[in-house]
């Protein structure tokens, strides 16, 4: 991750990689923008061939602070400036929302901010803190994304389940009327309370759903399948991963009094997905982990679907 993080700040502690500016209190919008190293703009300029011929229909997104080209996009692409991304949550600051971390990835091609919502929830006996994640790209590779991410405080696990009853995310492409779309996203964010309420109902249902040791084993084998004709190393690695998930279900101290139920299993999978070490640590592993905070973790959603179908 260190190679992909360009600038960032974080409140009280450094996540992931040990980089960034530490601040003791969650800052306001203008301070957050500066601390995160995001106080620059993207300007769009014409694209030319090596012979000086204009390339019609395309523009280069250029960072004004150092003239770095962040990406080449179509001329329909609308820039969402960093200041607008932070302005997106400005009106929420008066309601108690506070920035927790923000920064730039891949040389400015991707930016993000994480803000903590003011209300905490006690769900199934656990303290859950909801966060808002806003991510944006300046290279044309993705849309603007906003998501509500619930975090189980005792173990810092994300529990952002894809519920059918309430939406947790909103995305918008960089075309059309961006300001109208940002207003839509603001309206969606105010539905965070609806998502948390639905999440609470679902967690209570999962807590009442008993599962046996045999089911736990079956679910883990479905979540972490063995190759059809595995090599010795593949077999060993899959067994190690399965044992790691199993330990989280049976041995995690915070789950000892939860009971043998689907809620416990979802939390074990969440802990595994959030904190376990991968078989192979790639250069962008932590960046991908953060992306799953925005998009939702497919392993957790798969586990949820398994127990829901039982």
N, C-alpha and C positions, 0 to 999 in steps of 0.2 A: 504493500500500500504506500509506503514511503516514497516510492518512485513515482506514484501517480498523484499524490497530494501536492498541490502547488502552494496554496496558502489556506489557512483556516484559523479560527479561534474556538475555544471550548470553555464552558463554565466549570471551574473547580477541578476538572480532571481531563486528561488527554485520552480520547478514545482511540482504539485500534493501534496506533503507530508511534505515539510519542512526539508528534509534530504539532505545531500550532501555538498560538498565543493563549495563555491561561488567564482568565479573568475571574474574580471572586463573586461577582454578581451578574445576573443575566442583563445584558445591556439593552438600551433602546435601539430603535431602528438605525439612526444615523451612525451611532457608535458601532453597532454590529457590522454594518457595511464596511467601515474602515478597518475594524479589527480582523475581519475575515479576508482582507486584501481584495475586496470586490468593488472598490470605489473607482471603477473604470467603465467605459461605455463601448459598445460595439457599433462600428460604422460600416455601412455597405458601400463597396466600391466596384467599379467595372472589372471584368476579367478579360485579359488579352492573351492571345497565343504568343509563341516565341517570335513571331514575325510582326507583332504589334497589331494584329487584327482583333477587334472586339468580339467576344463570345456572347452572342445574343441569348437572352433568357436566363442568364446566370449572374450572380454577384458574389463577391468575396466578403465574408464577415471578418472584419479587422478590428483588433483591440486597439483603442486609441492611445493607451498608455505606453505601448512599446512597438506598435505597428505589427504585431504578430497576427498572421492569418489563422483564424480559428476554424474556418471551413468554407466551402464553396456551396452556395444554395441557389435555388431558383429565384427569379425576380418576384415571385409571389410570396416569398418567405417574409414574415414580419418579425422583427427583432423584439424580444421581451428583455429590456435592459435589467441589469442587476438591481438598480434602484427601484424599478417597478416591482420586482420580485419581493423586495423587502417592504415596499409600500403596500403590497398585497395584504400583509398581515398588520400593517400599522393600526388600522381601526380596531383590530382585535387586542392590541396592547392595552388599550383603555379598559378592556374587560378582564385584565389579569393575565393575558398570554405573555410569555417571556421567551426570548431567544435563548437556546441552550448551546447550539453550535452551528457554524456555517463555514463554507469554504469553497475552494476551487479545485477541480480535478483535471488531470490530463492537460495541463498547460492552459487552463481557462476554457476548455471545450465544454466542460460540465460544471455547473455550480449547484449548490444546495443550501438549504437552511432547515434547521430543526427547532421548533418552538413548542414549549410545554403549555398545555391548556391548564387553566386555573383550578379546575375541579378534579378531585380524585374520587375513585369509586371503590367501595368494598363489595366485591363480587365473589360469592362462594367462599367467604372468609378471607379472601386475598385482597390486598391493596393494589389497585390498578391505576396507573397514571396514563392518560391519553396525551399523545403528542401529535403535532401537525408537521409533516415533512413536505417541503416544496423543493422540487428539482427541475432544472432547466438545462438545455443544451444550446450551445452557440455554434455548433458545427453541422447542424442539419440532421443529426443522427436520431433525434427523438423528439417527443412532444414535451410540453410543460405538464408536469404531474404534481398533483396534490393528494395527500393521503392522510387518513387518521390512523395512527399506530398506537395501540394499547400496549403498555409495558407492565409486566408483573414485577412490582418493585422489589420484592424480597430477593429475587435472583436475576433481575435485569433481563428477563426473557420477553421477546415480542410475542404477542398473541393476536396478531392481525388476521383473523380468520375471514375467509371469503363467505360472508353470510348471504343467503338468498333473500333475507328479509330487510336488509338495510345496506346501503352502499358505503364503502369506506374510502373510495378514491375518486378522483376526477382528473381527466387529462384533456388537453387541447392542443391542436396542431398549430404551427406557426403560420397560419394563413387566415384571411378574413379579418373581421373586426376583433382584434385582440382585446381591447378594453371591455367589450361586451362579454367576451369569454371569461375574462378575469372576474367580472361581476358575477357571472354564473358560478364560477368556482367559489367565490366568497359565500354565495348562498348555499352551496353544497357543504362548505365547512361548518356552517351553522347547524347542519344535520348531524354533526359529530355526536351530540347528545342522544339522538335517535339511534345511532349505531351502537353506542355504549349501552343503552337500555336493552337493545336486542341482544347484544353480546351477553349481558347479564342473565337474560332469560335462557339463552342457549347454554351457558356455563352451568346453570342450575340443573338443566335437563341432563347434561353430561355427567354431573356429579351423582345424579340418581341412577344413572345407567351402569350397572355392575358389569365387570368383565372378568373372565377367568384367566388363570395363568396360561392355559392353552391358547386362548384368544390373543393374549399379549404376544406370545411367540409367533402365532400366525401373522399378526399384523406387522410385526417387525420384519418377518421374512418377505412379506409383500412390499414393504417400504424399501427394503434393502435386498433386492433379489440377487441370487447367485447366477453367474453366467451359465449358459447351457453346457459348455465344455470348458470350465475354468482351468486356467493354469494353476500351479501350486501357489504362486504369489497372489493371484486373484482370489483364490479360495481363502487364503490366510487373511487377506485384507477385508473381504466381506464378513468373515467370522468376527474379526476385530471390531468392525463397525457395528455389527449386530450386538455384540457383547457390550459395547459402549452404550448403546441405546437401552439395552436391558438394565444395565447398572443404574442409569438415570431413573428408570421406572421404579426399581426396587430399593435403591440405596440412597437416593437424594434426600438429605435431611429435611428439606422443606416440604417433601411429599409424604413423609412417614405417617402423618395423621390424616391424610386426605381420604384414604380408603382405596380399595381396588375397583376403580371405576374409570369411565372414559375421560373424565376431566383430568385425572392423574396421568393417563396415557398421553393426552394432548400436551400437557405441561412437560412430560419427559421428552417427547419428540421436539417440542419447542426449545428446550434446553440443549438437546443434541444439535439441532439446526443452528442455534445461535452461538454456541460456545465450543462445540467439539472441534478438534484439530483434524483437518482433512488428510487424506492419505498422501496427497501431493500438494504442497503449498505453492500455488502459482503467484506470479507477480501482482495480479489484480484480484486475488482471492477476497481481500477485505472490501475492496470496492464493489465486487459482486454481492457480497454479504449485505452491504449498505443498500444496494439497488433492490435487494429482496425486501428490505424494510419498506421501501416505497411500493413495490409491485405486489408484495405478498410472497411468502416462502412456499414454493410448491410442495415441499415435503410436509409442512404443517397442514396445508390444505388437503393433501392426499390422506393424511392420518385422520383428519376431521371427516372426510368423506367415508372412510372405512368404518369408523365407529358409528357414524350416522346411519349407514346402510345396514348395520347389524340388527 
